[in-house]
């Protein structure tokens, strides 16, 4: 990709925070009663989606034509991404308006379905053949890990004491899986094609990549020491995911970079 694409960094990460919080709310519907405030949580979910979608408009040359992005639902993953993003945002706004403090399971589980659709379609959008290193399931996995980890982190702001240990376990599990995946991917690319090796070298030489890895390690250290999610930790994790996503867009090499060269 070789461009930081700040608007897409903000949109993808914030939307995944919102989706992850919805996952945690749905999980909470089957894990027993909780003292958290569902209405305030949905308000944050809706706010994140609105901010993220506004940011995404700056990626377009003609923002006023954004509605046209859904014109090719039958063949374009980008159109499906836009459709799922709009539907999820609409559900989040509706839930923020209609939910009481105890929440309504139908909103949570509807958000899970639409959120998974958004993660899958976004993963496919950013996995084109021209980016051989990520022309696979990796983008969707990266996005899902971000959603689960950040969702658990920010959901802890609204959950009661009874649900905090569960959220800490979810956060920890997602962070461990993410750390392993992010460390393994460049090592695997080093044994791949020319452009895959170029991507591995770009990632391993990137400040974005190592800052992201560092935040994951620090986050795991904090959880291990405190056995809970401190109120400031989700903000740190969010900063780490923003840096990692900037690296994803800036340091993943397009085949055009080796045009005319040997493969």
C-alpha positions in Angstrom: 0.0 0.0 0.0 2.9 2.3 0.9 0.7 5.2 2.1 -0.3 5.7 5.7 -3.9 6.4 4.7 -4.7 8.2 8.0 -8.4 8.3 7.3 -8.5 4.5 6.8 -6.4 4.0 9.9 -8.9 5.9 12.0 -12.0 4.4 10.3 -10.8 0.8 10.6 -9.5 0.9 14.1 -12.4 2.9 15.6 -15.0 0.8 13.9 -13.3 -2.3 15.3 -13.4 -0.9 18.8 -17.1 -0.4 18.3 -17.6 -3.9 16.9 -15.5 -5.4 19.7 -17.6 -3.6 22.4 -20.7 -5.1 20.8 -19.1 -8.6 20.9 -18.5 -8.1 24.7 -22.1 -6.9 25.2 -23.4 -10.0 23.5 -21.1 -12.1 25.5 -22.4 -10.4 28.6 -26.0 -11.5 27.8 -25.0 -15.1 28.4 -22.6 -14.7 31.3 -25.1 -13.7 34.0 -26.4 -10.4 35.4 -24.1 -7.3 35.3 -24.3 -3.9 36.9 -22.9 -2.1 33.9 -24.6 0.7 32.0 -25.6 -0.6 28.5 -27.0 2.8 27.3 -23.8 4.7 27.9 -21.8 1.8 26.3 -24.0 2.0 23.2 -23.6 5.7 23.1 -19.9 5.2 22.9 -20.2 2.5 20.2 -22.4 4.9 18.1 -20.0 7.8 18.6 -17.0 5.7 17.5 -18.8 4.6 14.4 -19.9 8.1 13.5 -16.4 9.5 14.0 -14.8 6.6 12.0 -17.2 7.0 9.1 -16.7 10.8 9.0 -12.9 10.1 8.9 -13.3 7.6 6.1 -14.9 10.3 3.8 -11.5 12.1 3.7 -10.2 9.1 1.8 -12.5 9.9 -1.1 -11.7 12.3 -3.9 -15.4 13.3 -4.0 -16.9 12.7 -0.5 -20.3 13.9 -1.8 -20.4 10.7 -3.9 -19.9 8.3 -1.0 -23.3 6.8 -1.5 -22.2 5.4 -4.8 -19.8 3.1 -3.0 -22.6 0.6 -2.5 -23.4 0.4 -6.2 -21.5 -2.9 -6.7 -22.6 -5.1 -3.9 -22.7 -8.2 -6.1 -19.0 -8.0 -7.0 -17.0 -5.5 -4.8 -16.0 -6.2 -1.2 -15.6 -2.4 -0.8 -19.3 -1.9 -1.5 -20.1 -4.6 1.1 -17.8 -3.0 3.6 -19.6 0.3 3.2 -23.0 -1.4 3.4 -22.1 -3.3 6.6 -20.5 -0.2 8.1 -23.7 1.9 7.5 -26.0 -0.9 8.8 -23.8 -1.4 12.0 -23.7 2.4 12.6 -27.5 2.6 12.2 -28.0 -0.2 14.6 -25.6 1.4 17.1 -27.5 4.7 17.0 -30.8 3.0 17.4 -29.5 1.0 20.4 -28.1 4.2 21.9 -31.5 5.8 21.7 -33.8 2.9 22.6 -31.7 0.9 25.1 -32.2 1.3 28.8 -29.3 0.9 31.3 -29.8 -2.9 31.2 -29.6 -3.1 27.4 -31.5 -5.3 24.9 -29.9 -8.6 23.7 -31.4 -8.1 20.2 -29.2 -5.1 19.6 -26.1 -6.9 20.9 -26.5 -10.0 18.7 -27.6 -8.0 15.7 -24.4 -6.0 16.2 -22.4 -9.2 16.3 -23.8 -10.3 12.9 -23.2 -6.9 11.2 -19.8 -6.5 12.9 -18.6 -9.8 11.7 -19.8 -8.9 8.2 -17.9 -5.6 8.4 -14.7 -7.3 9.6 -14.9 -9.9 6.8 -15.6 -7.4 4.1 -12.9 -5.0 5.3 -10.4 -7.9 5.5 -11.2 -8.9 1.9 -11.0 -5.3 0.7 -7.5 -4.9 2.0 -6.3 -8.3 0.7 -6.0 -7.8 -3.1 -3.7 -9.9 -5.3 -1.5 -6.8 -5.8 -0.4 -7.1 -2.1 0.9 -10.7 -2.0 1.9 -10.6 1.7 -1.7 -10.0 2.8 -3.6 -11.6 -0.1 -5.0 -14.1 2.4 -6.9 -14.2 5.6 -4.3 -12.1 7.6 -6.1 -8.7 7.3 -9.4 -10.2 8.5 -7.5 -11.9 11.4 -5.7 -8.7 12.3 -8.9 -6.8 12.3 -10.7 -9.4 14.4 -7.9 -9.5 17.0 -8.0 -5.7 17.2 -11.8 -5.8 17.7 -11.7 -8.4 20.4 -8.8 -6.9 22.4 -10.0 -3.2 22.2 -13.6 -4.2 22.6 -12.8 -6.0 25.9 -10.6 -3.1 27.0 -13.2 -0.4 26.5 -16.1 -2.5 27.6 -14.4 -2.7 31.0 -15.2 1.0 31.4 -18.9 0.2 31.5 -19.0 -3.3 33.1 -19.7 -4.1 36.7 -17.2 -5.8 39.0 -18.5 -9.3 38.3 -17.6 -9.1 34.6 -14.2 -7.5 34.9 -12.2 -10.8 35.3 -13.8 -12.2 32.1 -13.0 -9.1 30.1 -9.4 -9.2 31.4 -9.1 -12.8 30.2 -10.5 -11.9 26.8 -8.2 -8.9 26.5 -5.2 -11.1 27.4 -6.1 -13.9 25.0 -6.5 -11.5 22.1 -3.3 -9.7 22.9 -1.3 -13.0 23.1 -2.7 -14.2 19.8 -2.0 -10.8 18.2 1.5 -10.7 19.4 2.3 -14.2 18.1 0.7 -13.5 14.7 2.4 -10.1 14.2 5.8 -11.6 15.1 5.3 -14.7 12.9 3.9 -13.0 9.8 7.1 -11.2 8.7 9.2 -14.2 9.4 7.1 -16.3 7.1 7.1 -13.6 4.4 11.0 -13.7 4.4 10.8 -17.1 2.8 8.2 -16.0 0.2 8.3 -14.2 -3.1 10.3 -11.0 -3.8 7.5 -8.6 -2.9 6.7 -10.6 0.2 10.3 -10.4 1.3 10.2 -6.7 0.6 7.1 -6.4 2.8 8.8 -8.4 5.6 11.9 -6.1 5.5 9.7 -3.0 5.5 7.7 -4.2 8.5 10.8 -5.3 10.5 12.5 -2.0 9.8 9.4 0.0 10.7 8.9 2.1 13.8 5.2 1.6 13.5 5.7 -2.2 13.7 8.0 -2.2 16.7 5.9 0.4 18.6 2.9 -1.8 18.1 4.7 -4.9 19.3 6.0 -2.9 22.3 2.5 -1.8 23.3 1.2 -5.4 23.1 4.0 -6.6 25.4 3.5 -3.7 27.9 -0.3 -4.4 27.9 0.3 -8.0 28.7 2.7 -7.1 31.4 0.2 -4.8 33.0 -2.5 -7.4 32.9 -0.2 -10.0 34.4 0.7 -7.7 37.2 -2.7 -6.2 38.0 -5.0 -9.2 37.0 -7.4 -6.6 35.7 -7.7 -3.9 33.1 -6.7 -0.5 34.5 -8.8 2.4 33.2 -5.9 3.8 31.2 -4.9 0.6 29.5 -7.5 0.6 26.7 -6.3 4.0 25.6 -2.7 2.7 25.4 -3.9 -0.3 23.5 -5.8 1.9 21.1 -2.7 4.0 20.5 -0.8 0.7 19.8 -3.4 -0.5 17.3 -3.5 2.9 15.5 0.3 2.7 15.1 0.1 -0.9 13.9 -2.6 -0.1 11.4 -0.6 2.8 10.1 2.3 0.4 9.5 -0.1 -2.1 7.8 -1.1 0.6 5.3 2.4 2.2 5.0 4.7 -0.8 5.0 2.8 -3.5 3.0 4.5 -3.5 -0.4 2.5 -3.3 -3.6 3.7 -5.4 -6.6 4.2 -2.2 -8.5 7.2 -1.5 -6.3 9.1 -4.3 -8.1 7.8 -3.6 -11.6 10.4 -4.7 -14.1 12.4 -6.5 -11.4 13.0 -10.2 -10.9 10.4 -12.3 -9.1 
